[in-house]
Amino acid sequence: MSCSEILLQSDIAAGRVDRKASHALVNEVYKIMKTDEISRIAKGDPLIVQAGNGVLMRNIGNRAMRRYYASSVMRLLARLLMELRKLQTDEDLKENLCFYDALTTSQYTNFVDAVFEVCGPLDIAEEEDNEEDLQAPSNAIKLSYDIFRLCHAKVYQAMDDPDKERGEAERKKTKRFVERFTQNYCTDVKKKARHVLRQRRMNKRQELPVPQDIVKLADQLKDSLGKAKRPETSEEMRSLQLNVLARLISYNRRRPGEVQSLR
């Protein structure tokens, strides 16, 4: 059993893993997630866990990559929640704010600021106009869909609340947040993010390999595999694996994730 698996079993036994996590989420996704504060938050927030379950269900036929998709979504949402907590004035909310309580209209401006923090503004001198310079503008677009899914998950949880009045109040709060989010997020965040992406695509230079370099790489791989012998050490085994994978990718790669799906 690996160290990460031991830590996961410890978290489950101590109740630090939300019980709404599906069996597949625990056994496939949690085992590959880094052991850090971001993963701890992702595993402990019920709505983030629901988002992870949803990613696995939407990619049920892609066994090779679905765990990585789910881990990526959960960690991105956890980073957003971390930034939201930093923006709170109440000390208790700085430590314990969850998405269920954060999805209200009073938190909308904090959501916008937190999304920009997750996108990572570039380090540019203050006198320069750096409002639209983001390291990862695609995160803003991804989060727009993920936040919508969190809202739907909260509505379903509110409908199942044994306290009907409290559940109905939370449902209405979420509905008002969705209305404001739908009307304003596009102009407040997505327009800027798409502008940055469009500018980068226009300015990006497409570097194509020189044909002679491709021939040299193919000859090198053929020579290495032709001289290959039965590996006797882990280093030799690793070198053989890399040569075989490089040969497969350079010869017949058609789509991302294809090599990972090999059995």
C-alpha positions as CSV (number, residue, x, y, z in Angstrom):
1,M,0.0,0.0,0.0
2,S,1.4,3.4,-1.0
3,C,1.8,6.4,1.3
4,S,-1.1,8.2,-0.4
5,E,-3.4,5.2,0.1
6,I,-2.5,5.0,3.8
7,L,-3.3,8.7,4.3
8,L,-6.6,8.3,2.4
9,Q,-7.6,5.4,4.7
10,S,-6.7,7.5,7.7
11,D,-8.8,10.4,6.4
12,I,-11.8,8.1,5.9
13,A,-11.5,6.6,9.3
14,A,-11.2,10.0,10.9
15,G,-14.2,11.4,9.1
16,R,-12.3,14.0,7.1
17,V,-13.7,12.6,3.8
18,D,-17.2,13.6,2.9
19,R,-19.5,10.5,3.0
20,K,-21.3,11.6,-0.2
21,A,-18.2,10.6,-2.2
22,S,-19.0,7.7,-4.4
23,H,-17.0,4.4,-4.3
24,A,-15.4,5.2,-7.6
25,L,-14.4,8.7,-6.5
26,V,-12.7,7.4,-3.4
27,N,-10.9,4.5,-5.1
28,E,-10.0,6.2,-8.4
29,V,-9.7,9.9,-7.8
30,Y,-8.7,10.4,-4.1
31,K,-5.8,8.0,-4.5
32,I,-4.1,10.1,-7.2
33,M,-4.7,13.5,-5.7
34,K,-1.8,15.3,-4.1
35,T,-1.7,15.3,-0.3
36,D,-1.9,19.0,0.3
37,E,-4.3,21.7,1.6
38,I,-6.1,22.0,-1.7
39,S,-7.0,18.3,-1.7
40,R,-8.0,18.4,1.9
41,I,-10.5,21.2,1.1
42,A,-11.7,19.4,-2.0
43,K,-12.4,16.2,-0.1
44,G,-14.2,18.0,2.8
45,D,-16.6,20.2,0.9
46,P,-19.9,18.4,0.1
47,L,-20.6,20.4,-3.1
48,I,-17.1,19.9,-4.5
49,V,-17.5,16.1,-3.8
50,Q,-20.8,16.2,-5.7
51,A,-19.0,17.9,-8.6
52,G,-16.4,15.1,-8.6
53,N,-19.1,12.5,-8.7
54,G,-20.7,14.3,-11.6
55,V,-17.5,14.3,-13.6
56,L,-17.0,10.6,-13.2
57,M,-20.6,9.9,-14.3
58,R,-20.3,12.1,-17.3
59,N,-17.1,10.3,-18.3
60,I,-18.2,6.8,-17.3
61,G,-16.9,5.3,-20.6
62,N,-13.4,6.9,-20.3
63,R,-11.8,4.8,-17.6
64,A,-8.3,5.8,-18.5
65,M,-8.7,9.6,-18.1
66,R,-11.8,10.2,-16.0
67,R,-9.9,10.2,-12.7
68,Y,-7.7,13.0,-13.9
69,Y,-10.7,15.0,-15.2
70,A,-12.4,14.7,-11.8
71,S,-9.3,15.5,-9.8
72,S,-8.7,18.6,-12.0
73,V,-12.2,19.9,-11.5
74,M,-12.2,19.3,-7.7
75,R,-8.8,20.9,-7.2
76,L,-9.8,24.0,-9.3
77,L,-12.9,24.4,-7.2
78,A,-11.0,24.0,-4.0
79,R,-8.6,26.7,-5.1
80,L,-11.5,29.0,-5.7
81,L,-12.9,28.2,-2.2
82,M,-9.5,29.0,-0.7
83,E,-9.5,32.4,-2.4
84,L,-13.1,33.0,-1.3
85,R,-12.1,32.4,2.3
86,K,-9.3,34.9,2.1
87,L,-11.8,37.6,1.1
88,Q,-14.1,37.1,4.1
89,T,-14.1,39.6,7.0
90,D,-15.5,37.2,9.6
91,E,-12.8,35.1,11.2
92,D,-15.0,32.0,11.3
93,L,-15.8,32.2,7.6
94,K,-12.1,32.6,6.8
95,E,-11.6,29.1,8.2
96,N,-14.8,27.3,7.6
97,L,-16.7,28.8,4.6
98,C,-18.1,26.2,2.4
99,F,-19.7,26.5,-1.1
100,Y,-23.2,25.7,0.3
101,D,-23.0,29.0,2.3
102,A,-21.1,30.9,-0.3
103,L,-23.6,30.7,-3.1
104,T,-25.5,33.9,-2.2
105,T,-25.8,37.2,-4.0
106,S,-23.8,38.9,-1.2
107,Q,-20.8,36.8,-2.2
108,Y,-21.0,37.5,-5.9
109,T,-18.3,40.2,-6.0
110,N,-16.0,38.0,-3.9
111,F,-16.6,35.2,-6.5
112,V,-15.4,37.5,-9.2
113,D,-12.3,38.6,-7.3
114,A,-11.6,35.0,-6.3
115,V,-11.9,33.7,-9.9
116,F,-9.3,36.3,-11.1
117,E,-7.0,35.2,-8.3
118,V,-7.3,31.6,-9.4
119,C,-6.6,32.7,-13.0
120,G,-3.3,34.3,-11.6
121,P,-2.7,37.9,-12.8
122,L,0.7,38.3,-14.2
123,D,3.4,40.2,-12.3
124,I,3.4,43.5,-14.2
125,A,4.4,47.0,-12.9
126,E,1.4,48.8,-11.3
127,E,1.6,51.8,-13.6
128,E,0.9,49.5,-16.6
129,D,-2.6,48.4,-17.6
130,N,-2.6,44.7,-16.4
131,E,-6.4,44.3,-15.9
132,E,-6.7,41.8,-18.7
133,D,-3.4,40.0,-18.3
134,L,-4.0,36.6,-16.8
135,Q,-1.8,33.5,-16.5
136,A,-4.6,31.0,-16.9
137,P,-7.7,32.7,-18.5
138,S,-9.2,29.4,-19.4
139,N,-9.8,28.7,-15.6
140,A,-12.3,31.6,-15.6
141,I,-14.3,29.8,-18.4
142,K,-14.1,26.4,-16.8
143,L,-15.2,27.8,-13.4
144,S,-18.3,29.4,-15.0
145,Y,-19.6,25.9,-15.8
146,D,-18.5,24.4,-12.5
147,I,-20.1,27.1,-10.4
148,F,-23.4,26.5,-12.3
149,R,-23.2,22.8,-11.4
150,L,-22.5,23.7,-7.8
151,C,-25.7,25.8,-7.8
152,H,-27.7,22.9,-9.1
153,A,-26.2,20.5,-6.5
154,K,-27.1,23.0,-3.7
155,V,-30.7,23.3,-4.9
156,Y,-31.0,19.5,-4.9
157,Q,-29.6,19.3,-1.4
158,A,-31.8,22.1,-0.2
159,M,-34.9,20.3,-1.6
160,D,-33.9,17.2,0.5
161,D,-33.4,19.3,3.7
162,P,-35.7,17.9,6.5
163,D,-36.4,21.4,7.5
164,K,-38.6,22.5,4.6
165,E,-38.6,26.2,5.5
166,R,-34.8,26.3,5.7
167,G,-34.5,24.3,2.5
168,E,-36.9,26.6,0.6
169,A,-35.0,29.7,1.9
170,E,-31.7,28.3,0.6
171,R,-33.2,27.3,-2.7
172,K,-34.4,30.9,-3.2
173,K,-31.0,32.3,-2.2
174,T,-29.4,30.1,-4.8
175,K,-31.9,31.0,-7.5
176,R,-31.1,34.8,-6.9
177,F,-27.4,34.0,-7.1
178,V,-27.8,32.2,-10.4
179,E,-29.8,35.1,-11.8
180,R,-27.1,37.6,-10.9
181,F,-24.3,35.2,-12.0
182,T,-26.0,34.6,-15.4
183,Q,-26.4,38.3,-16.1
184,N,-23.1,39.7,-14.9
185,Y,-20.4,36.9,-15.0
186,C,-20.0,37.1,-18.8
187,T,-19.1,40.8,-18.8
188,D,-17.3,40.8,-15.4
189,V,-15.0,37.8,-16.1
190,K,-15.5,35.8,-19.3
191,K,-15.2,38.7,-21.8
192,K,-11.8,39.5,-20.3
193,A,-10.7,35.9,-20.3
194,R,-11.8,35.2,-23.9
195,H,-10.1,38.5,-25.0
196,V,-6.7,37.3,-23.5
197,L,-7.1,33.8,-25.1
198,R,-7.9,35.4,-28.5
199,Q,-4.9,37.7,-28.3
200,R,-2.6,34.8,-27.5
201,R,-3.9,32.7,-30.3
202,M,-3.3,35.6,-32.7
203,N,0.2,36.2,-31.4
204,K,1.2,32.6,-31.0
205,R,3.9,31.3,-33.4
206,Q,3.4,27.7,-34.6
207,E,6.9,26.1,-34.4
208,L,7.1,23.1,-36.8
209,P,9.9,20.6,-36.4
210,V,12.5,20.4,-39.2
211,P,12.1,17.3,-41.3
212,Q,15.7,16.3,-40.7
213,D,15.1,16.3,-37.0
214,I,12.1,14.0,-37.3
215,V,14.2,11.5,-39.4
216,K,17.0,11.7,-36.8
217,L,14.6,11.0,-33.9
218,A,13.0,8.0,-35.8
219,D,16.5,6.6,-36.6
220,Q,17.6,7.0,-33.0
221,L,14.5,5.2,-31.7
222,K,14.8,2.4,-34.2
223,D,18.5,2.0,-33.3
224,S,17.7,1.9,-29.5
225,L,14.9,-0.6,-29.9
226,G,17.0,-2.8,-32.3
227,K,19.8,-3.0,-29.7
228,A,17.3,-3.5,-26.8
229,K,17.9,-6.6,-24.5
230,R,16.0,-8.1,-21.6
231,P,16.1,-5.4,-18.9
232,E,17.8,-6.5,-15.7
233,T,17.4,-3.3,-13.6
234,S,14.7,-0.8,-13.0
235,E,16.7,1.9,-14.9
236,E,16.9,-0.3,-18.0
237,M,13.2,-1.2,-17.8
238,R,12.3,2.5,-17.5
239,S,14.5,3.4,-20.5
240,L,12.9,0.6,-22.6
241,Q,9.4,1.8,-21.6
242,L,10.2,5.4,-22.7
243,N,11.7,4.2,-26.0
244,V,8.6,2.1,-26.8
245,L,6.2,4.9,-25.9
246,A,8.1,7.4,-27.9
247,R,8.1,5.1,-30.9
248,L,4.3,4.5,-30.6
249,I,3.5,8.2,-30.2
250,S,5.7,9.3,-33.1
251,Y,4.5,6.6,-35.4
252,N,0.7,6.3,-34.7
253,R,-0.6,8.9,-32.2
254,R,-4.0,10.1,-33.3
255,R,-5.6,11.8,-30.3
256,P,-4.8,12.9,-26.7
257,G,-5.0,10.1,-24.1
258,E,-4.6,7.3,-26.6
259,V,-1.4,5.9,-25.2
260,Q,-2.8,6.1,-21.6
261,S,-5.6,3.8,-22.7
262,L,-3.3,1.0,-23.8
263,R,-3.6,-2.2,-21.8
